[in-house]
Amino acid sequence: MARLLLIVGFLALAVGLLWIGQGTGAITWPQSSFMVNQLQWAGYGAVLGAVGLILIWQGKN
């Protein structure tokens, strides 16, 4: 179970960081993405990244 929490946590953290990057315009890949320069996606990414960190923390314990 701990391994699954770590895997899901790292995936959630990675996707969350991608969403933050796209939402703030720091990452413009892919250029056709509807999320580029949309700050709401940066917020969603922050929440998903926080959930990922919590899952990683739970998987380590």
N, C-alpha and C positions, 0 to 999 in steps of 0.2 A: 504494500500500500504506500509506503514511504517513497519508493521509486516512482510510482505513478504520480504522486503529488509533485515530486521534483520535475518530472517531464512536463506535466501540464503547466506547472508554475513557470518554467523557463520558456515554454511556448507562449504563454500569456504575456510574460514580460517582453519578449521579443516583438510580438505583434503590437503590444501597447506602445513600445518605443517607436515602431514604424508609424503608427497612427499619429503619435505626437510630432514626429518629423514631417509627415505629410500635412498635418493640420496647420503647422506653423510655417510651412513653405520651405523648410530646411531640406527636405527630400522631395524632389519633383519627379520621382519615378513611381509608376509609369506616368507619362505626361498626360494621358487621357483620363487619369483618375479624378473622380469627382471630389475626392477628399483633400486635394492640394489647396492650400491657403484657406481652409475652412476651419476656424478655431474651435468649433464644436467637436471636431474629431480629435483635436489635441486634448480636450477635456475627457472624451471617451477613452483615449489612450492612457491618460493619467490614471483613470479609475481601473482600467484593465491591468496596467502595470502594477498598481498597488495590490490588486487581487493576486497577481502573479507572485509578488514578493511575499505575501502572506502564505500562499501555497508552498513556496520554497521554504519558508521558515518552518511551516508545519511538517514538511517532509524531512527536515533536518533533525527534528526532535523525536 
